[in-house]
Amino acid sequence: MNNSLAVIGIGKLGLCLALNLERVGYLVYGVDVDPSYVAAINNKTLATSEPEVSERLAQSSRFFASVDLSAVFPAEVTLIFLAVATPSLPDGSYDHRQLERVTDNLLARGKSPTPKHLVITCTTMPGYCDQLAAKMAPYNYSVSYNPSFIAQGSIINDLQQPDQVLIGEADQEVGDLLEQVHRRMCINQPTICRMDRLSAEITKLATNCFLTTKISFANSIGDLASQVGAQPDKILAAIGADSRIGQKYLRYGFGFGGPCFPRDNRALGVFAHSQGHPLPISEATDQVNHAHLLFQFEQYLAAYPPTAAIIFDQVTYKKGTVLLTESQQLALAVLLAKAGRKVVISDQPAVQEQVEQLYPGLFYFEHEG
């Protein structure tokens, strides 16, 4: 395989992927739709809260961004990673319209004179990649599914040191190429999981569904222990000491949130229903997460006198980010403030500004530290 790759969609995930690929010697062409954003990348002036990105960008010499889709058409570019957004629809399924726009633009250019391998890195509904593959095949494009298991605030590191690399391969040759890329990019020795596209799409959703289930289980046991006067942390530590269970994600605290866990859990449930095989565990996990929020609400009401200030030093879904997406910390703060309690947000200024825009006048704010 040659050393030239392309990444279409160089937002947070796509940019981190491109920079990690560039770091190990690939010549990477990036494509995005925002001219000012692309200019900031090329000028190396991009401001971002994601750790290591600014430093990696400043050090890069083989990464070039463009708004022109022609950047992915040099003959030497055979692997094209697609990292565009697939937001959730009201029913919980994923919206593939950005993928459709990109691939339709590729098809509008006619049949590729050389084979091109599209690699979908964003989360899709199971079955979508097979449908896309059938559409792209007459134009000399293959389609593989290669999602990342990352978290905001640690994307660079998560891509470099994954536990597993999931490859839903178009065929063995493309799977070999993708495995080669990841073994070169990773600084650890991850488990490479190769399978068909549909199986990989289900695997991605099911992995996060399991994690939400584990978090909900931990919090429900913790709520029970708190209710009867037992010790949640010691109970969960003992449960996690069993090697069949493990300690990760088995802590008593806030419920799950963020841009991935809740959406993947719901999407798996939607897919299962569409196939006539409902997964009650997907719905139960969401229900337990909400019940835990209400339990915490009652705990806070009981723990703080009505005139006392309740201080939240973090309302993002995860420490080290500025994201409020489905943050259970923020949801709790909102419930308390709407119940008439004085709630003080002591988080970073960028977060405080977002909160004030979402809930004007509801909270008090103070500077960190």
Solvent accessible surface area in square Angstrom, and as a share of the most:
residue,aa,sasa,rsa
1,M,81,0.36
2,N,58,0.30
3,N,64,0.33
4,S,9,0.06
5,L,0,0.00
6,A,0,0.00
7,V,0,0.00
8,I,6,0.03
9,G,9,0.09
10,I,0,0.00
11,G,32,0.31
12,K,76,0.32
13,L,38,0.19
14,G,0,0.00
15,L,5,0.03
16,C,1,0.01
17,L,6,0.03
18,A,0,0.00
19,L,2,0.01
20,N,0,0.00
21,L,0,0.00
22,E,19,0.08
23,R,85,0.31
24,V,31,0.18
25,G,25,0.24
26,Y,1,0.00
27,L,38,0.19
28,V,0,0.00
29,Y,43,0.16
30,G,0,0.00
31,V,7,0.04
32,D,25,0.13
33,V,135,0.78
34,D,61,0.31
35,P,93,0.59
36,S,80,0.52
37,Y,51,0.20
38,V,10,0.06
39,A,45,0.35
40,A,22,0.17
41,I,3,0.01
42,N,72,0.37
43,N,100,0.51
44,K,89,0.38
45,T,97,0.56
46,L,27,0.14
47,A,97,0.75
48,T,46,0.27
49,S,64,0.41
50,E,7,0.03
51,P,59,0.37
52,E,73,0.33
53,V,3,0.02
54,S,48,0.31
55,E,100,0.45
56,R,38,0.14
57,L,4,0.02
58,A,64,0.50
59,Q,138,0.61
60,S,4,0.03
61,S,86,0.55
62,R,93,0.34
63,F,15,0.06
64,F,104,0.43
65,A,9,0.07
66,S,31,0.20
67,V,78,0.45
68,D,72,0.37
69,L,21,0.10
70,S,48,0.31
71,A,21,0.16
72,V,0,0.00
73,F,51,0.21
74,P,40,0.25
75,A,68,0.52
76,E,73,0.33
77,V,0,0.00
78,T,33,0.19
79,L,0,0.00
80,I,1,0.01
81,F,2,0.01
82,L,0,0.00
83,A,13,0.10
84,V,19,0.11
85,A,55,0.42
86,T,7,0.04
87,P,61,0.38
88,S,48,0.31
89,L,64,0.32
90,P,142,0.89
91,D,95,0.49
92,G,11,0.11
93,S,15,0.10
94,Y,5,0.02
95,D,11,0.06
96,H,31,0.14
97,R,152,0.55
98,Q,60,0.27
99,L,0,0.00
100,E,53,0.24
101,R,140,0.51
102,V,20,0.12
103,T,0,0.00
104,D,71,0.37
105,N,80,0.41
106,L,0,0.00
107,L,26,0.13
108,A,88,0.69
109,R,116,0.42
110,G,28,0.27
111,K,138,0.59
112,S,2,0.02
113,P,125,0.79
114,T,43,0.25
115,P,77,0.49
116,K,3,0.01
117,H,23,0.10
118,L,0,0.00
119,V,0,0.00
120,I,0,0.00
121,T,6,0.03
122,C,11,0.07
123,T,18,0.10
124,T,0,0.00
125,M,24,0.10
126,P,11,0.07
127,G,16,0.15
128,Y,17,0.06
129,C,0,0.00
130,D,56,0.29
131,Q,125,0.56
132,L,3,0.02
133,A,13,0.10
134,A,74,0.57
135,K,70,0.30
136,M,0,0.00
137,A,64,0.49
138,P,90,0.56
139,Y,77,0.29
140,N,46,0.23
141,Y,7,0.03
142,S,27,0.17
143,V,0,0.00
144,S,0,0.00
145,Y,0,0.00
146,N,4,0.02
147,P,5,0.03
148,S,24,0.16
149,F,54,0.22
150,I,32,0.16
151,A,34,0.26
152,Q,27,0.12
153,G,18,0.17
154,S,34,0.22
155,I,1,0.00
156,I,2,0.01
157,N,59,0.30
158,D,30,0.16
159,L,9,0.05
160,Q,13,0.06
161,Q,83,0.37
162,P,18,0.11
163,D,118,0.61
164,Q,46,0.20
165,V,7,0.04
166,L,0,0.00
167,I,0,0.00
168,G,0,0.00
169,E,37,0.16
170,A,31,0.24
171,D,68,0.35
172,Q,129,0.57
173,E,117,0.53
174,V,0,0.00
175,G,0,0.00
176,D,66,0.34
177,L,29,0.14
178,L,0,0.00
179,E,37,0.17
180,Q,82,0.36
181,V,1,0.00
182,H,16,0.07
183,R,113,0.41
184,R,84,0.31
185,M,2,0.01
186,C,12,0.07
187,I,101,0.51
188,N,44,0.23
189,Q,156,0.69
190,P,9,0.05
191,T,86,0.50
192,I,30,0.15
193,C,34,0.20
194,R,79,0.29
195,M,57,0.25
196,D,78,0.41
197,R,46,0.17
198,L,69,0.35
199,S,42,0.27
200,A,0,0.00
201,E,0,0.00
202,I,62,0.31
203,T,38,0.22
204,K,9,0.04
205,L,0,0.00
206,A,40,0.31
207,T,44,0.26
208,N,9,0.05
209,C,8,0.05
210,F,134,0.56
211,L,37,0.18
212,T,0,0.00
213,T,32,0.18
214,K,26,0.11
215,I,21,0.11
216,S,4,0.03
217,F,91,0.38
218,A,0,0.00
219,N,2,0.01
220,S,41,0.27
221,I,44,0.22
222,G,0,0.00
223,D,17,0.09
224,L,107,0.53
225,A,3,0.03
226,S,36,0.23
227,Q,128,0.57
228,V,105,0.61
229,G,66,0.64
230,A,43,0.34
231,Q,105,0.47
232,P,23,0.14
233,D,99,0.52
234,K,136,0.58
235,I,58,0.30
236,L,2,0.01
237,A,50,0.38
238,A,71,0.55
239,I,46,0.23
240,G,3,0.03
241,A,75,0.58
242,D,44,0.23
243,S,111,0.72
244,R,209,0.76
245,I,76,0.38
246,G,24,0.23
247,Q,68,0.30
248,K,145,0.62
249,Y,101,0.38
250,L,1,0.01
251,R,153,0.56
252,Y,55,0.21
253,G,30,0.29
254,F,70,0.29
255,G,11,0.11
256,F,8,0.03
257,G,9,0.09
258,G,1,0.01
259,P,30,0.19
260,C,44,0.26
261,F,38,0.16
262,P,1,0.00
263,R,53,0.19
264,D,2,0.01
265,N,0,0.00
266,R,88,0.32
267,A,0,0.00
268,L,12,0.06
269,G,6,0.06
270,V,40,0.23
271,F,32,0.14
272,A,7,0.06
273,H,95,0.42
274,S,77,0.49
275,Q,113,0.50
276,G,65,0.62
277,H,124,0.56
278,P,67,0.42
279,L,50,0.25
280,P,99,0.62
281,I,91,0.46
282,S,3,0.02
283,E,83,0.37
284,A,42,0.33
285,T,4,0.02
286,D,36,0.18
287,Q,118,0.52
288,V,48,0.28
289,N,12,0.06
290,H,104,0.47
291,A,58,0.45
292,H,3,0.01
293,L,14,0.07
294,L,77,0.39
295,F,47,0.19
296,Q,17,0.08
297,F,33,0.14
298,E,104,0.47
299,Q,68,0.30
300,Y,52,0.20
301,L,46,0.23
302,A,91,0.71
303,A,75,0.58
304,Y,74,0.28
305,P,81,0.51
306,P,100,0.63
307,T,130,0.76
308,A,29,0.23
309,A,41,0.32
310,I,0,0.00
311,I,98,0.50
312,F,10,0.04
313,D,108,0.56
314,Q,39,0.17
315,V,0,0.00
316,T,2,0.01
317,Y,41,0.16
318,K,63,0.27
319,K,160,0.68
320,G,54,0.52
321,T,8,0.05
322,V,32,0.19
323,L,45,0.22
324,L,20,0.10
325,T,56,0.33
326,E,66,0.30
327,S,4,0.03
328,Q,21,0.09
329,Q,15,0.07
330,L,11,0.05
331,A,31,0.24
332,L,0,0.00
333,A,0,0.00
334,V,15,0.08
335,L,54,0.27
336,L,0,0.00
337,A,10,0.08
338,K,140,0.59
339,A,54,0.42
340,G,63,0.61
341,R,36,0.13
342,K,90,0.38
343,V,0,0.00
344,V,10,0.06
345,I,0,0.00
346,S,11,0.07
347,D,7,0.03
348,Q,54,0.24
349,P,80,0.50
350,A,50,0.39
351,V,0,0.00
352,Q,21,0.09
353,E,110,0.50
354,Q,61,0.27
355,V,0,0.00
356,E,67,0.30
357,Q,150,0.67
358,L,106,0.53
359,Y,65,0.25
360,P,100,0.63
361,G,68,0.65
362,L,49,0.24
363,F,14,0.06
364,Y,121,0.46
365,F,69,0.29
366,E,81,0.36
367,H,153,0.68
368,E,99,0.44
369,G,125,1.20
